[in-house]
Amino acid sequence: MRSYDPPLPIRVRPGADGRPVAFVWEGVTHAVESIEAVREPHLDWWHGPEREAHRTYFLVVTNRGMVAEVFRDEVAGEWFVGRRLD
């Protein structure tokens, strides 16, 4: 598993339920074939009470065979890749 710190920004096309159905990363479009897990951890401890961190993580498998954890920063409304299985 390769982790990205800081996480890498991506463009996501969400479905009607807000889950990713496709994303563009490094100029390549990846269709999401399946979502294997979803988690919404409490991250207040990460930045302290003065800076809220609310993220929704999706472990996805793409049409290109990539397994990656993508997440949406719910406060900023931005999407990122945090980890990728090599």
C-alpha positions in Angstrom: 0.0 0.0 0.0 1.4 3.4 -1.0 0.3 6.3 1.2 0.3 9.9 0.0 1.1 12.6 2.6 -0.2 15.1 1.8 -3.0 13.3 0.0 -3.3 13.9 -3.8 -6.2 16.0 -5.1 -8.5 14.3 -7.7 -11.7 15.3 -9.6 -14.6 13.0 -8.8 -17.9 12.4 -10.5 -20.3 11.4 -7.7 -23.4 9.4 -8.1 -26.8 10.5 -6.8 -25.9 9.1 -3.4 -22.7 11.1 -3.2 -20.4 8.1 -3.7 -17.7 8.2 -6.3 -18.6 6.6 -9.7 -15.5 7.9 -11.5 -12.4 10.1 -10.8 -9.7 11.7 -12.7 -6.2 11.3 -11.3 -3.0 12.4 -13.1 -5.0 13.0 -16.3 -6.5 9.5 -16.4 -10.2 8.7 -15.8 -10.9 5.7 -13.5 -14.4 4.3 -13.4 -15.3 2.9 -10.0 -16.3 -0.8 -10.5 -17.0 -1.4 -6.8 -16.8 0.2 -3.4 -15.4 -2.3 -0.9 -15.7 -0.2 2.3 -16.9 3.1 3.5 -15.8 4.8 6.8 -16.3 8.1 8.5 -13.8 8.3 11.4 -13.9 11.1 13.9 -10.8 13.1 13.3 -11.2 16.0 15.8 -8.1 14.8 17.6 -6.1 15.1 14.5 -6.2 18.9 14.2 -7.5 19.9 17.6 -10.9 21.3 18.4 -10.2 24.6 16.6 -10.1 22.9 13.2 -12.7 20.3 12.4 -11.8 17.4 10.1 -14.7 15.4 8.7 -13.9 13.0 5.9 -15.6 10.1 4.2 -13.3 7.4 3.0 -14.1 4.9 0.2 -12.0 1.9 -0.6 -12.6 1.5 -4.4 -11.7 -0.9 -7.2 -11.5 0.7 -10.6 -12.1 -0.5 -14.1 -8.3 -0.4 -14.6 -7.7 -2.8 -11.6 -6.5 -0.1 -9.2 -7.4 -0.5 -5.6 -7.3 2.9 -3.8 -8.7 4.7 -0.8 -10.3 8.0 -1.9 -11.9 10.4 0.4 -14.0 13.5 0.5 -13.1 16.3 2.8 -16.7 17.1 3.9 -15.8 20.6 5.3 -13.9 21.8 2.1 -15.9 19.7 -0.4 -12.7 18.4 -2.0 -11.7 14.9 -3.0 -8.3 13.2 -2.6 -6.4 9.9 -3.0 -4.9 9.0 0.3 -3.6 5.5 -0.4 -3.2 3.1 -3.3 -2.5 -0.6 -3.4 0.5 -1.4 -5.5 
